[in-house]
Amino acid sequence: MFKKLQKLDYWIAVPYAILSMLGVVMVFSATQGTTTALSNFIKQAIFVVVGLFGAFSLYHFNLKILQRRKFLNQMLMVIIAALIAAKFFMPAVNGAHGWINLGIVTLQPAEFLKLALILYFAAFFAREPWERHVPLREQAVARFDVWGLPAFSLLLVFIMPDNGNGLIILLILLAIFLASGVSRKVIALVAAFGGLLFGFLQTIVRLADHYFNLSGGQHYALARFTSFANPWDPSAADASRQLLYGYYAIAHGGVFGVGLGNSLIKPYLPESNTDFIMAVMTEELGAVTTAIVLILMLILVARMVILGIRQRSQYYRLLLFGIATLLFIQMLVNLGGVIGVLPITGVVFPFISGGGSSYIVFSAAIGLTLNIAATQQRSVSIHPADTLARKDYK
C-alpha cells in the first residue's frame, strides 16, 4: 500500500490539497458574522477529512470491480431510489426537491449520479466499442436497453427540477460519447453547434423572452434563466439581485481584495458559501487569488486529459476524460453564472464551495484519477550500450 504512494501524481494531489484547504477557509469566511459560521466550518472540515479518506481508499481500490455490469446497475438503482426519495418525500429547497435531509447531513443524489454515469458509460464503451462500418444510428438503436437506467435517472434530475446538474450530466455524457470512437465528422458538427449555441445564448434568450414573455411568468427556473440576458432591466430586479450583488463583490475586491473576512457584500448573497463563493473570494482575496484557483483547476483538468491521451486502455481513457469534463464544466457553469455569461443554475465550484455531497464526489474522482496515474506504464530510458538492461526490459 505504501509502495504505491511513491507513484503519487503530484500534478493532481497538490492542487487538490490546496483547493480543499482554501475551500474550508472560504466556507467559514463566507458565513462569518452569522450563527452558522462555526458549524459550517466544522462540517466542511469533516467533509474534507471524509473526502481525503475516500480519495485515499479509491487510490488503492481495484478498478476492475468498478467495471462489472452488475455492480454498475446496482449502483444506479441505489441512486435512482435516492432521487425518487428526494423528489417525492423531501421538502423543496429554492424550488427544487433535490436533497435528502438525514438530520446531521444532507445528501444530494444528483451529485453522486454524475460520477456514477461516468463509470457506467466508460465501462460500457470499453466493453462495446463503436463499429466504424455500421451506421451510428443503427448502433444507438441496437444498444437502446443500455440507456434505460441512465435516461430514467436523468429524467428524475430534470423534474426535481435541478437543471444545472442535469445540464452538467448531459455535457459529461456528450464528452464521453465523442471520445468513445465516433467519427471526426460527428465531433466537428457537435463542436460547431455547441460553439454557436454558447456564443449566441444571450441573444437566443432575449428573443425568446421578447416573443414568449418568459420573464413574465412566475417560474423560478425561468426567472433565473432570463435574468442573465439583461440583469439591469428594472422589471427583473428580484431575479437579477443575486447576480448584481455578485458584480458588486467582484468590483469591490479589485486586484488584491479587501482582506479575508472583510466582505461587505456577502450578507446580501443568499448562497454566499455555495453558489456565489467565488464572488466572495474575489472580494476578500482579490482577482489574483481567483486567477490562482482557476490555474490550479486547469492544471487538474489538463493533467487528466494528458493522462487520458497516454492510456492504452479505453476504459481508463474514457474515465479520465469524463472526470476532466466534470471538473471543467462544473467550474465553467458556476463561474459563468457568477460573472453573468451563463444563467445562474445553483451548482457549486469544485473543492471551494461548501457542501458534503459535491466535495465527496469530487474527491472520489480525484482518487480514481490518482489510481489510474499510478498504474500507468512509464517508459524507461535505457542507455543504448547497456545490452543487459535492454534484454531484461524486453
C-alpha positions as a LaTeX table, in Angstrom:
\begin{tabular}{lrrr}
\hline
Residue & $x$ (\AA) & $y$ (\AA) & $z$ (\AA) \\
\hline
Met1 & 0.00 & 0.00 & 0.00 \\
Phe2 & 2.71 & 2.46 & 0.98 \\
Lys3 & 4.81 & 1.45 & $-2.03$ \\
Lys4 & 2.05 & 2.77 & $-4.28$ \\
Leu5 & 2.27 & 6.16 & $-2.55$ \\
Gln6 & 5.66 & 6.59 & $-4.19$ \\
Lys7 & 3.82 & 6.75 & $-7.52$ \\
Leu8 & 1.56 & 9.58 & $-6.38$ \\
Asp9 & 0.94 & 12.10 & $-9.16$ \\
Tyr10 & 1.74 & 15.46 & $-7.56$ \\
Trp11 & 0.27 & 17.39 & $-10.50$ \\
Ile12 & $-3.09$ & 16.13 & $-9.22$ \\
Ala13 & $-2.53$ & 15.66 & $-5.48$ \\
Val14 & $-1.03$ & 19.10 & $-4.74$ \\
Pro15 & $-3.71$ & 21.26 & $-6.46$ \\
Tyr16 & $-6.39$ & 19.08 & $-4.89$ \\
Ala17 & $-4.96$ & 19.61 & $-1.39$ \\
Ile18 & $-4.51$ & 23.37 & $-1.85$ \\
Leu19 & $-8.02$ & 23.88 & $-3.20$ \\
Ser20 & $-9.52$ & 21.77 & $-0.40$ \\
Met21 & $-7.79$ & 23.75 & 2.34 \\
Leu22 & $-8.75$ & 27.05 & 0.72 \\
Gly23 & $-12.34$ & 25.82 & 0.48 \\
Val24 & $-12.55$ & 25.23 & 4.23 \\
Val25 & $-11.26$ & 28.76 & 4.90 \\
Met26 & $-13.63$ & 30.37 & 2.40 \\
Val27 & $-16.71$ & 28.50 & 3.65 \\
Phe28 & $-16.02$ & 29.88 & 7.13 \\
Ser29 & $-15.27$ & 33.37 & 5.83 \\
Ala30 & $-18.34$ & 33.47 & 3.56 \\
Thr31 & $-20.66$ & 32.83 & 6.53 \\
Gln32 & $-18.68$ & 34.82 & 9.10 \\
Gly33 & $-20.93$ & 37.01 & 11.21 \\
Thr34 & $-23.83$ & 34.54 & 11.08 \\
Thr35 & $-24.91$ & 32.00 & 13.67 \\
Thr36 & $-24.00$ & 29.12 & 11.34 \\
Ala37 & $-20.40$ & 30.18 & 10.61 \\
Leu38 & $-18.74$ & 27.82 & 13.10 \\
Ser39 & $-21.00$ & 24.88 & 12.27 \\
Asn40 & $-20.39$ & 25.40 & 8.53 \\
Phe41 & $-16.64$ & 25.45 & 9.17 \\
Ile42 & $-16.75$ & 22.25 & 11.23 \\
Lys43 & $-18.98$ & 20.50 & 8.68 \\
Gln44 & $-16.75$ & 21.45 & 5.77 \\
Ala45 & $-13.64$ & 20.36 & 7.68 \\
Ile46 & $-15.30$ & 16.99 & 8.33 \\
Phe47 & $-16.27$ & 16.70 & 4.67 \\
Val48 & $-12.65$ & 17.34 & 3.69 \\
Val49 & $-11.42$ & 14.62 & 6.04 \\
Val50 & $-14.03$ & 12.17 & 4.71 \\
Gly51 & $-13.19$ & 13.19 & 1.13 \\
Leu52 & $-9.47$ & 12.71 & 1.67 \\
Phe53 & $-10.11$ & 9.27 & 3.19 \\
Gly54 & $-12.34$ & 8.39 & 0.23 \\
Ala55 & $-9.72$ & 9.55 & $-2.27$ \\
Phe56 & $-7.04$ & 7.55 & $-0.44$ \\
Ser57 & $-9.27$ & 4.45 & $-0.45$ \\
Leu58 & $-10.04$ & 4.71 & $-4.16$ \\
Tyr59 & $-6.37$ & 5.30 & $-4.85$ \\
His60 & $-5.75$ & 1.74 & $-3.61$ \\
Phe61 & $-9.01$ & 0.28 & $-4.97$ \\
Asn62 & $-9.17$ & $-2.46$ & $-7.58$ \\
Leu63 & $-10.69$ & $-0.64$ & $-10.56$ \\
Lys64 & $-11.76$ & $-3.91$ & $-12.19$ \\
Ile65 & $-14.61$ & $-4.11$ & $-9.69$ \\
Leu66 & $-15.99$ & $-0.80$ & $-10.98$ \\
Gln67 & $-16.22$ & $-2.25$ & $-14.49$ \\
Arg68 & $-18.61$ & $-5.06$ & $-13.57$ \\
Arg69 & $-22.03$ & $-4.60$ & $-15.16$ \\
Lys70 & $-23.90$ & $-5.95$ & $-12.13$ \\
Phe71 & $-22.12$ & $-3.56$ & $-9.78$ \\
Leu72 & $-22.81$ & $-0.56$ & $-12.05$ \\
Asn73 & $-26.51$ & $-1.42$ & $-12.41$ \\
Gln74 & $-26.90$ & $-1.83$ & $-8.65$ \\
Met75 & $-25.15$ & 1.50 & $-8.07$ \\
Leu76 & $-27.51$ & 3.27 & $-10.46$ \\
Met77 & $-30.53$ & 1.62 & $-8.83$ \\
Val78 & $-29.48$ & 2.89 & $-5.41$ \\
Ile79 & $-29.02$ & 6.43 & $-6.75$ \\
Ile80 & $-32.37$ & 6.29 & $-8.58$ \\
Ala81 & $-34.05$ & 5.24 & $-5.32$ \\
Ala82 & $-32.40$ & 8.22 & $-3.61$ \\
Leu83 & $-33.55$ & 10.56 & $-6.39$ \\
Ile84 & $-37.13$ & 9.30 & $-6.04$ \\
Ala85 & $-36.98$ & 9.79 & $-2.27$ \\
Ala86 & $-35.66$ & 13.33 & $-2.70$ \\
Lys87 & $-38.28$ & 14.25 & $-5.31$ \\
Phe88 & $-41.41$ & 12.80 & $-3.73$ \\
Phe89 & $-40.72$ & 12.63 & 0.01 \\
Met90 & $-38.50$ & 15.62 & 0.81 \\
Pro91 & $-39.46$ & 19.31 & 1.03 \\
Ala92 & $-38.37$ & 21.70 & $-1.71$ \\
Val93 & $-35.34$ & 23.95 & $-1.27$ \\
Asn94 & $-35.25$ & 27.01 & $-3.56$ \\
Gly95 & $-37.97$ & 25.44 & $-5.68$ \\
Ala96 & $-36.25$ & 22.05 & $-6.16$ \\
His97 & $-36.67$ & 18.66 & $-4.42$ \\
Gly98 & $-33.02$ & 17.69 & $-4.70$ \\
Trp99 & $-31.88$ & 16.94 & $-1.16$ \\
Ile100 & $-32.36$ & 14.17 & 1.40 \\
Asn101 & $-32.21$ & 15.53 & 4.93 \\
Leu102 & $-30.75$ & 12.95 & 7.33 \\
Gly103 & $-30.62$ & 15.34 & 10.26 \\
Ile104 & $-26.85$ & 15.55 & 10.71 \\
Val105 & $-26.06$ & 15.74 & 7.00 \\
Thr106 & $-27.95$ & 16.48 & 3.79 \\
Leu107 & $-27.32$ & 14.34 & 0.71 \\
Gln108 & $-27.76$ & 15.49 & $-2.89$ \\
Pro109 & $-28.21$ & 12.35 & $-5.04$ \\
Ala110 & $-27.69$ & 14.23 & $-8.32$ \\
Glu111 & $-24.06$ & 14.85 & $-7.36$ \\
Phe112 & $-23.41$ & 11.11 & $-6.97$ \\
Leu113 & $-25.19$ & 10.45 & $-10.26$ \\
Lys114 & $-22.52$ & 12.42 & $-12.17$ \\
Leu115 & $-19.67$ & 10.12 & $-11.19$ \\
Ala116 & $-21.87$ & 7.02 & $-11.41$ \\
Leu117 & $-22.74$ & 7.74 & $-15.04$ \\
Ile118 & $-19.09$ & 8.40 & $-15.89$ \\
Leu119 & $-18.21$ & 4.95 & $-14.51$ \\
Tyr120 & $-21.22$ & 3.39 & $-16.23$ \\
Phe121 & $-20.55$ & 4.65 & $-19.75$ \\
Ala122 & $-16.77$ & 4.36 & $-19.54$ \\
Ala123 & $-17.21$ & 0.67 & $-18.82$ \\
Phe124 & $-19.91$ & 0.30 & $-21.47$ \\
Phe125 & $-17.99$ & 1.88 & $-24.35$ \\
Ala126 & $-14.84$ & $-0.02$ & $-23.33$ \\
Arg127 & $-16.83$ & $-3.24$ & $-23.44$ \\
Glu128 & $-18.76$ & $-2.48$ & $-26.63$ \\
Pro129 & $-16.81$ & $-0.03$ & $-28.82$ \\
Trp130 & $-18.34$ & 1.59 & $-31.89$ \\
Glu131 & $-18.04$ & $-0.26$ & $-35.19$ \\
Arg132 & $-16.91$ & 2.10 & $-37.94$ \\
His133 & $-18.57$ & 0.13 & $-40.75$ \\
Val134 & $-22.03$ & 0.19 & $-39.07$ \\
Pro135 & $-24.11$ & 3.41 & $-39.19$ \\
Leu136 & $-24.13$ & 5.28 & $-35.90$ \\
Arg137 & $-27.94$ & 5.41 & $-35.77$ \\
Glu138 & $-28.27$ & 1.64 & $-36.07$ \\
Gln139 & $-25.75$ & 1.05 & $-33.29$ \\
Ala140 & $-27.50$ & 3.53 & $-30.99$ \\
Val141 & $-30.86$ & 1.81 & $-31.53$ \\
Ala142 & $-29.32$ & $-1.64$ & $-31.03$ \\
Arg143 & $-27.98$ & $-0.55$ & $-27.64$ \\
Phe144 & $-31.25$ & 1.03 & $-26.51$ \\
Asp145 & $-31.52$ & $-1.25$ & $-23.47$ \\
Val146 & $-28.32$ & 0.23 & $-22.04$ \\
Trp147 & $-29.77$ & 3.76 & $-21.96$ \\
Gly148 & $-32.78$ & 2.84 & $-19.80$ \\
Leu149 & $-31.45$ & 3.38 & $-16.27$ \\
Pro150 & $-29.30$ & 6.44 & $-17.16$ \\
Ala151 & $-32.19$ & 8.07 & $-19.05$ \\
Phe152 & $-34.62$ & 7.49 & $-16.17$ \\
Ser153 & $-32.17$ & 8.87 & $-13.61$ \\
Leu154 & $-31.53$ & 11.95 & $-15.75$ \\
Leu155 & $-35.27$ & 12.49 & $-16.16$ \\
Leu156 & $-35.64$ & 12.49 & $-12.37$ \\
Val157 & $-32.94$ & 15.16 & $-12.09$ \\
Phe158 & $-34.75$ & 17.45 & $-14.53$ \\
Ile159 & $-38.20$ & 17.04 & $-12.95$ \\
Met160 & $-36.88$ & 17.94 & $-9.47$ \\
Pro161 & $-36.08$ & 20.41 & $-11.12$ \\
Asp162 & $-32.27$ & 20.56 & $-10.96$ \\
Asn163 & $-31.48$ & 21.99 & $-14.38$ \\
Gly164 & $-27.89$ & 22.92 & $-13.52$ \\
Asn165 & $-26.80$ & 19.42 & $-12.59$ \\
Gly166 & $-28.92$ & 17.98 & $-15.40$ \\
Leu167 & $-27.10$ & 20.16 & $-17.92$ \\
Ile168 & $-23.71$ & 19.17 & $-16.50$ \\
Ile169 & $-24.59$ & 15.47 & $-16.72$ \\
Leu170 & $-25.68$ & 15.86 & $-20.35$ \\
Leu171 & $-22.41$ & 17.60 & $-21.26$ \\
Ile172 & $-20.36$ & 14.91 & $-19.49$ \\
Leu173 & $-22.18$ & 12.16 & $-21.37$ \\
Leu174 & $-21.69$ & 14.07 & $-24.62$ \\
Ala175 & $-17.93$ & 14.30 & $-23.97$ \\
Ile176 & $-17.69$ & 10.56 & $-23.24$ \\
Phe177 & $-19.72$ & 9.83 & $-26.37$ \\
Leu178 & $-17.43$ & 11.96 & $-28.54$ \\
Ala179 & $-14.31$ & 10.37 & $-27.02$ \\
Ser180 & $-15.62$ & 6.82 & $-27.41$ \\
Gly181 & $-14.63$ & 6.44 & $-31.05$ \\
Val182 & $-17.25$ & 8.22 & $-33.17$ \\
Ser183 & $-16.20$ & 9.78 & $-36.47$ \\
Arg184 & $-14.46$ & 13.14 & $-36.67$ \\
Lys185 & $-17.38$ & 14.48 & $-38.69$ \\
Val186 & $-19.73$ & 13.95 & $-35.75$ \\
Ile187 & $-17.23$ & 15.59 & $-33.38$ \\
Ala188 & $-16.85$ & 18.61 & $-35.68$ \\
Leu189 & $-20.63$ & 19.06 & $-36.04$ \\
Val190 & $-21.22$ & 18.87 & $-32.29$ \\
Ala191 & $-18.34$ & 21.28 & $-31.58$ \\
Ala192 & $-19.64$ & 23.78 & $-34.16$ \\
Phe193 & $-23.20$ & 23.59 & $-32.83$ \\
Gly194 & $-22.03$ & 23.94 & $-29.21$ \\
Gly195 & $-19.84$ & 26.94 & $-30.04$ \\
Leu196 & $-22.63$ & 28.74 & $-31.86$ \\
Leu197 & $-25.12$ & 27.99 & $-29.08$ \\
Phe198 & $-22.77$ & 29.33 & $-26.40$ \\
Gly199 & $-21.87$ & 32.41 & $-28.45$ \\
Phe200 & $-25.46$ & 33.40 & $-29.17$ \\
Leu201 & $-27.07$ & 32.17 & $-25.94$ \\
Gln202 & $-27.92$ & 35.62 & $-24.62$ \\
Thr203 & $-29.36$ & 36.65 & $-27.99$ \\
Ile204 & $-31.50$ & 33.50 & $-28.14$ \\
Val205 & $-32.82$ & 34.06 & $-24.61$ \\
Arg206 & $-33.64$ & 37.71 & $-25.34$ \\
Leu207 & $-35.54$ & 36.80 & $-28.49$ \\
Ala208 & $-37.42$ & 34.02 & $-26.69$ \\
Asp209 & $-38.27$ & 36.40 & $-23.85$ \\
His210 & $-39.45$ & 39.05 & $-26.33$ \\
Tyr211 & $-41.78$ & 36.74 & $-28.24$ \\
Phe212 & $-42.93$ & 34.39 & $-25.48$ \\
Asn213 & $-42.61$ & 36.64 & $-22.39$ \\
Leu214 & $-40.61$ & 34.09 & $-20.42$ \\
Ser215 & $-39.68$ & 36.53 & $-17.67$ \\
Gly216 & $-43.33$ & 37.50 & $-17.20$ \\
Gly217 & $-44.13$ & 34.13 & $-15.62$ \\
Gln218 & $-43.68$ & 33.08 & $-12.02$ \\
His219 & $-41.49$ & 30.02 & $-12.65$ \\
Tyr220 & $-38.35$ & 30.17 & $-10.51$ \\
Ala221 & $-36.09$ & 28.45 & $-13.04$ \\
Leu222 & $-37.26$ & 30.62 & $-15.94$ \\
Ala223 & $-36.69$ & 33.77 & $-13.91$ \\
Arg224 & $-33.09$ & 32.71 & $-13.26$ \\
Phe225 & $-32.58$ & 31.78 & $-16.88$ \\
Thr226 & $-33.85$ & 35.03 & $-18.38$ \\
Ser227 & $-32.38$ & 37.45 & $-15.83$ \\
Phe228 & $-28.81$ & 36.87 & $-17.02$ \\
Ala229 & $-29.69$ & 38.13 & $-20.53$ \\
Asn230 & $-30.46$ & 41.62 & $-19.17$ \\
Pro231 & $-29.74$ & 41.85 & $-15.43$ \\
Trp232 & $-30.10$ & 45.67 & $-15.46$ \\
Asp233 & $-33.76$ & 45.53 & $-16.50$ \\
Pro234 & $-35.80$ & 47.12 & $-13.64$ \\
Ser235 & $-38.67$ & 44.67 & $-14.24$ \\
Ala236 & $-36.35$ & 41.76 & $-13.47$ \\
Ala237 & $-34.86$ & 43.29 & $-10.32$ \\
Asp238 & $-35.85$ & 40.42 & $-7.99$ \\
Ala239 & $-34.45$ & 37.70 & $-10.23$ \\
Ser240 & $-31.28$ & 39.68 & $-11.01$ \\
Arg241 & $-30.45$ & 40.86 & $-7.50$ \\
Gln242 & $-28.13$ & 37.96 & $-6.70$ \\
Leu243 & $-26.20$ & 38.41 & $-9.96$ \\
Leu244 & $-25.85$ & 42.17 & $-9.44$ \\
Tyr245 & $-24.55$ & 41.73 & $-5.91$ \\
Gly246 & $-22.03$ & 39.28 & $-7.34$ \\
Tyr247 & $-20.89$ & 42.02 & $-9.73$ \\
Tyr248 & $-20.54$ & 44.48 & $-6.86$ \\
Ala249 & $-18.49$ & 42.00 & $-4.81$ \\
Ile250 & $-16.07$ & 41.33 & $-7.69$ \\
Ala251 & $-15.69$ & 45.06 & $-8.43$ \\
His252 & $-15.17$ & 45.88 & $-4.76$ \\
Gly253 & $-12.43$ & 43.29 & $-4.36$ \\
Gly254 & $-10.27$ & 44.57 & $-7.20$ \\
Val255 & $-6.87$ & 43.01 & $-7.78$ \\
Phe256 & $-5.79$ & 42.15 & $-4.23$ \\
Gly257 & $-9.07$ & 42.15 & $-2.30$ \\
Val258 & $-10.25$ & 43.85 & 0.87 \\
Gly259 & $-8.93$ & 41.16 & 3.22 \\
Leu260 & $-10.14$ & 37.80 & 4.48 \\
Gly261 & $-13.44$ & 38.20 & 6.33 \\
Asn262 & $-13.91$ & 41.83 & 5.29 \\
Ser263 & $-16.51$ & 41.33 & 2.57 \\
Leu264 & $-19.31$ & 43.88 & 2.60 \\
Ile265 & $-21.50$ & 42.17 & 0.00 \\
Lys266 & $-21.73$ & 38.59 & 1.37 \\
Pro267 & $-24.69$ & 39.36 & 3.70 \\
Tyr268 & $-26.74$ & 40.18 & 0.61 \\
Leu269 & $-25.82$ & 36.99 & $-1.29$ \\
Pro270 & $-28.33$ & 34.23 & $-0.40$ \\
Glu271 & $-25.86$ & 31.42 & $-1.26$ \\
Ser272 & $-22.60$ & 33.08 & $-0.32$ \\
Asn273 & $-20.88$ & 29.85 & 0.80 \\
Thr274 & $-22.00$ & 27.71 & $-2.16$ \\
Asp275 & $-23.19$ & 29.16 & $-5.49$ \\
Phe276 & $-21.53$ & 32.58 & $-5.09$ \\
Ile277 & $-18.48$ & 31.71 & $-3.03$ \\
Met278 & $-16.21$ & 32.78 & $-5.91$ \\
Ala279 & $-17.67$ & 36.29 & $-5.74$ \\
Val280 & $-16.96$ & 36.42 & $-2.00$ \\
Met281 & $-13.43$ & 35.08 & $-2.51$ \\
Thr282 & $-12.71$ & 37.65 & $-5.23$ \\
Glu283 & $-13.93$ & 40.46 & $-3.00$ \\
Glu284 & $-11.88$ & 39.34 & 0.00 \\
Leu285 & $-8.74$ & 37.89 & $-1.60$ \\
Gly286 & $-8.77$ & 39.66 & $-4.95$ \\
Ala287 & $-8.64$ & 38.73 & $-8.61$ \\
Val288 & $-5.08$ & 37.40 & $-8.16$ \\
Thr289 & $-6.24$ & 34.63 & $-5.82$ \\
Thr290 & $-9.16$ & 33.82 & $-8.10$ \\
Ala291 & $-6.73$ & 33.53 & $-11.02$ \\
Ile292 & $-4.54$ & 31.17 & $-8.99$ \\
Val293 & $-7.57$ & 28.99 & $-8.18$ \\
Leu294 & $-8.51$ & 28.83 & $-11.86$ \\
Ile295 & $-4.92$ & 27.93 & $-12.79$ \\
Leu296 & $-4.93$ & 25.10 & $-10.23$ \\
Met297 & $-8.23$ & 23.82 & $-11.61$ \\
Leu298 & $-6.91$ & 23.97 & $-15.17$ \\
Ile299 & $-3.77$ & 22.08 & $-14.09$ \\
Leu300 & $-6.01$ & 19.31 & $-12.74$ \\
Val301 & $-8.10$ & 19.18 & $-15.92$ \\
Ala302 & $-5.07$ & 19.35 & $-18.25$ \\
Arg303 & $-3.26$ & 16.63 & $-16.32$ \\
Met304 & $-6.28$ & 14.34 & $-16.60$ \\
Val305 & $-6.53$ & 14.96 & $-20.34$ \\
Ile306 & $-2.81$ & 14.26 & $-20.80$ \\
Leu307 & $-3.08$ & 11.05 & $-18.80$ \\
Gly308 & $-6.13$ & 10.07 & $-20.83$ \\
Ile309 & $-4.32$ & 10.59 & $-24.13$ \\
Arg310 & $-1.46$ & 8.38 & $-22.93$ \\
Gln311 & $-3.71$ & 5.49 & $-21.90$ \\
Arg312 & $-3.85$ & 2.25 & $-23.87$ \\
Ser313 & $-6.98$ & 1.18 & $-22.01$ \\
Gln314 & $-10.21$ & 2.57 & $-23.46$ \\
Tyr315 & $-11.84$ & 2.32 & $-20.01$ \\
Tyr316 & $-9.14$ & 4.39 & $-18.31$ \\
Arg317 & $-9.16$ & 6.88 & $-21.17$ \\
Leu318 & $-12.90$ & 7.49 & $-21.04$ \\
Leu319 & $-12.89$ & 7.59 & $-17.24$ \\
Leu320 & $-10.23$ & 10.30 & $-17.24$ \\
Phe321 & $-11.94$ & 12.31 & $-19.97$ \\
Gly322 & $-15.25$ & 12.06 & $-18.12$ \\
Ile323 & $-13.76$ & 13.27 & $-14.82$ \\
Ala324 & $-11.89$ & 16.09 & $-16.58$ \\
Thr325 & $-15.15$ & 17.18 & $-18.21$ \\
Leu326 & $-16.94$ & 17.03 & $-14.86$ \\
Leu327 & $-14.45$ & 19.38 & $-13.20$ \\
Phe328 & $-14.18$ & 21.73 & $-16.18$ \\
Ile329 & $-17.92$ & 22.05 & $-16.84$ \\
Gln330 & $-18.69$ & 22.38 & $-13.13$ \\
Met331 & $-16.14$ & 25.20 & $-12.88$ \\
Leu332 & $-17.39$ & 26.85 & $-16.08$ \\
Val333 & $-21.08$ & 26.74 & $-15.17$ \\
Asn334 & $-20.53$ & 28.07 & $-11.64$ \\
Leu335 & $-18.14$ & 30.85 & $-12.64$ \\
Gly336 & $-20.18$ & 31.65 & $-15.75$ \\
Gly337 & $-23.23$ & 32.22 & $-13.56$ \\
Val338 & $-21.27$ & 34.46 & $-11.16$ \\
Ile339 & $-19.92$ & 36.74 & $-13.91$ \\
Gly340 & $-23.14$ & 36.69 & $-15.94$ \\
Val341 & $-22.10$ & 34.85 & $-19.12$ \\
Leu342 & $-24.32$ & 31.87 & $-18.22$ \\
Pro343 & $-27.59$ & 31.59 & $-16.31$ \\
Ile344 & $-27.37$ & 31.03 & $-12.56$ \\
Thr345 & $-28.01$ & 27.31 & $-12.13$ \\
Gly346 & $-27.24$ & 26.70 & $-8.46$ \\
Val347 & $-24.21$ & 24.44 & $-8.96$ \\
Val348 & $-21.12$ & 24.62 & $-6.76$ \\
Phe349 & $-17.50$ & 25.40 & $-7.58$ \\
Pro350 & $-15.32$ & 22.26 & $-7.21$ \\
Phe351 & $-13.49$ & 21.94 & $-3.87$ \\
Ile352 & $-14.14$ & 25.60 & $-2.88$ \\
Ser353 & $-17.90$ & 25.73 & $-2.30$ \\
Gly354 & $-19.48$ & 24.30 & 0.80 \\
Gly355 & $-21.35$ & 21.02 & 0.56 \\
Gly356 & $-20.66$ & 17.43 & 1.51 \\
Ser357 & $-22.12$ & 15.52 & $-1.43$ \\
Ser358 & $-20.30$ & 17.54 & $-4.07$ \\
Tyr359 & $-16.96$ & 17.55 & $-2.25$ \\
Ile360 & $-17.05$ & 13.79 & $-1.61$ \\
Val361 & $-17.86$ & 13.12 & $-5.28$ \\
Phe362 & $-15.03$ & 15.37 & $-6.48$ \\
Ser363 & $-12.64$ & 13.72 & $-4.02$ \\
Ala364 & $-13.68$ & 10.27 & $-5.22$ \\
Ala365 & $-12.99$ & 11.42 & $-8.78$ \\
Ile366 & $-9.52$ & 12.57 & $-7.71$ \\
Gly367 & $-8.87$ & 9.21 & $-6.04$ \\
Leu368 & $-9.80$ & 7.36 & $-9.23$ \\
Thr369 & $-7.55$ & 9.65 & $-11.28$ \\
Leu370 & $-4.60$ & 9.13 & $-8.94$ \\
Asn371 & $-5.19$ & 5.36 & $-9.11$ \\
Ile372 & $-5.03$ & 5.39 & $-12.91$ \\
Ala373 & $-1.97$ & 7.66 & $-12.89$ \\
Ala374 & $-0.15$ & 5.30 & $-10.51$ \\
Thr375 & $-0.84$ & 2.23 & $-12.65$ \\
Gln376 & 0.17 & 3.89 & $-15.90$ \\
Gln377 & 3.14 & 2.22 & $-17.56$ \\
Arg378 & 6.04 & 4.61 & $-17.66$ \\
Ser379 & 8.62 & 4.46 & $-20.43$ \\
Val380 & 12.08 & 3.52 & $-19.23$ \\
Ser381 & 15.14 & 5.28 & $-20.59$ \\
Ile382 & 17.96 & 2.79 & $-21.16$ \\
His383 & 21.43 & 3.59 & $-22.45$ \\
Pro384 & 21.99 & 2.06 & $-25.93$ \\
Ala385 & 25.20 & 0.39 & $-24.76$ \\
Asp386 & 23.56 & $-1.34$ & $-21.79$ \\
Thr387 & 22.59 & $-4.56$ & $-23.63$ \\
Leu388 & 21.84 & $-6.48$ & $-20.42$ \\
Ala389 & 19.32 & $-3.92$ & $-19.20$ \\
Arg390 & 17.70 & $-3.75$ & $-22.63$ \\
Lys391 & 17.33 & $-7.54$ & $-22.63$ \\
Asp392 & 15.80 & $-7.57$ & $-19.14$ \\
Tyr393 & 13.40 & $-4.76$ & $-20.03$ \\
Lys394 & 12.11 & $-6.67$ & $-23.03$ \\
\hline
\end{tabular}
